[in-house]
Amino acid sequence: MRRLRWLVPALLVIGWLAVGAFGGPYAGRLSDVAENDTSSFLPASAEATEVAELQQRFSRSDAVPAIVLAERAGGLTEADRDFLERTRTRAEGVPGATGPASPVIPARDGRAAQFVVGLTGEPNEPVEALRGLTDRDRPAGLDVHVTGPAGQIADLSEAFAGIDGMLLLVAGSVVALILVVVYRSPLLPLVVIVSAVFALGLASLVVYLLADSGALALNGQSQGILFILVFGAATDYALLLVARFREQLRDTDDRFRAMRRAWRGTVEPIVASAGTVILGVLCLLFSDLNSNKGLGPVAAIGIAASLLASLTFLPAVLALLGRAAFWPFRPVAGSPHPEAKGIWGRVAGFVGRRPRAIWLVTALVLLAGAAFVPQLRANGTAQSDVFLTRVESVAGQEALGRHFPGGIGSPTIVIAQDRATGAVLTATNDVDGVASARPAGAVDGLVRIEAVLDAPADSADAVGTVERIRTAVHAVPGAEAKVGGDTAVMLDTQETSTRDRTLIIPIVLVVVFAVLALLLRSLLAPLLLIATVVLSFAATMGVSALMFNHVFGFPGADPAVPLFAFVFLVALGIDYNIFLMTRVREEAVERGTREGTLRGLTVTGGVITSAGIVLAATFSALAVLPILFLAQIAFIVAFGVLLDTLIVRSLLVPSLTVDIGRKVWWPSRLAR
């Protein structure tokens, strides 16, 4: 029996070493199966998707246009025009280029000219080759940019390049620093980080295989969130297990018995926490956007891997190391538990003395923050606003808008019945914001019309113009017109995101309530916990609106930002309430609700606060990627987690529980 106590943990460690060795390299290969082209995320029912499919009848090419623009403030010279013509000829030989490039089109002001070349496949390398061509023999003083949809996709891919190494380095360093401060031990942080790394290796392997087979959609944003979720969740679960293990080591001199007790005491809240997050993110499967659908299982796989590593590898290593894991501050059997004398003992005493005043004040503070939610601008942004750093495609788009109609090179596509060509063409040209529209081919009784917009194709003004085009051409009798193109993709994505938000948020609330009701054997306590987390979410979004508008100067937000923020904050915020309330319920069985709440707050205060700080810090690491969406999610989740940890879980929830008393457990036996 004694040999078995050593053998099982040793075999678990060896098994995870094999998983880490095999799965670890796949974390660096996820970019190979990530797709960052937004058009591929739309559902088949979207009008822009239908137009893309109909366009295959006109041309089998899936070419993405790249626009090469030359600009000189004093006007183009003959040498400039010769250079651009030579570059156009060379561009036709770039790998991935389809057919001849368009003729060089001069601007009316004589200060710019441009041509368009279609690129197939991943545009990264062709765009890089084009940009290399524009540097060859370029006349002095001539500015040349490669922009258009292909340029934007290439710049987006470049922004995500090295995401695996960068996020691992930043998140790992932050977690290591915090754990060293928390544990004052050089060995324990290393064990926790290794556990998180193994979990990431397992998750990366599974996600890679599923994405490579086409079973799920993976993009750079989902990849970044996966890394952060795994590190944050694995560390959170580790903190809870380690704290309980250290507590048990003070009550027994047998490390294996201490680990069994710690594992049994934490398995329920850890599994419940992971299950809540998994079910919460899987609610994204109800989304119509393939990108959201992909994030749901990607995040769920990451949380499941974190759970598995935290309940197998980590306890095995801790059991083998015993008290040595805490060196140089080893817990001694029979030594007093220090929690009651610390800061959380004083916080519990404060809550116990004035519970009603505390929850009223904290609720009012949160409501004050929530009052600023209407200032949040989440109606979508221009594609060029996605980047937080200066990139060539954005600079080129701005230059294009100075000399040409903004939508040139990326026209809006109208496909209609051939018999209605004249009426559809007239309706399109009459729309405010359309610079020009012309037929561009007919086949199988259908006509293809290209409309160049005044505004840049990725701008909010262009989206408004496409809405008006759709209204106009849909009204043409017998035309059966549909409107697509890059701007239409943006419009359909924004509208689908808004619908998703309305549908998914209530589903998440129902799922979380069901998990809490089963865990706490109560109906009233889950309602109170959900209400506090929703209030915390509203306060977070209000504060975020103020920061985005007046401090960071962000141009707005994607409609998916509030949805992602809600899913993560509610699922993760409930985590800390689960950690607290499962311990409170355990203590309340023996001590009563009031004393059980204060005891639960005392013994879990330090570990939950540490977990919240770790998760906030790891999500903050997303801000190192120069992408607007990820920077906003990083701030929202980091701020929201800290708000949940320091205010909601520390003051609001325990003071409400103490004030309500045993009725909080209704209808379970504890309520009687």
Secondary structure, DSSP 4 states (H G I P E B T S, - for coil): -HHHHHHHHHHHHHHHHHHHHHHGGGGGTGGGG----GGGGS-TTSHHHHHHHHHTTT-----EEEEEEEE-TT---HHHHHHHHHHHHHHTTSTTEESPPPPPEE-TTSSEEEEEEEE-S-SHHHHHHHHHHHTTTPPTT-EEEEEHHHHHHHHHHHHHTTHHHHHHHHHHHHHHHHHHHHH--SHHHHHHHHHHHHHHHHHHHHHHHHHHTTSS---HHHHHHHHHHHHHHHHHHHHHHHHHHHHHHTT-S-HHHHHHHHHHHHHHHHHHHHHHHHHHHHGGGG-SSHHHHHHHHHHHHHHHHHHHHHHTHHHHHHHHHGGGGGTTS---TTPPP-GGGSHHHHHHHHHHH-HHHHHHHHHHHHHHHHTTGGG---S---GGGGBSS--HHHHHHHHHHHHS-TTTTS-EEEEEEGGGHHHHHHHHHTSTTEEEEEEEEEETTEEEEEEEESS-TTSHHHHHHHHHHHHHHHTSTTT--EEESHHHHHHHHHHHHHHHHHHHHHHHHHHHHHHHHHHHT-SHHHHHHHHHHHHHHHHHHHHHHHHHHHTS------THHHHHHHHHHHHHHHHHHHHHHHHHHHHHHHH-HHHHHHHHHHHHHHHHHHHHHHHHHHHHGGGGS-BHHHHHHHHHHHHHHHHIIIIIIIIIHHHHHHHHGGGGGTTSGGG-
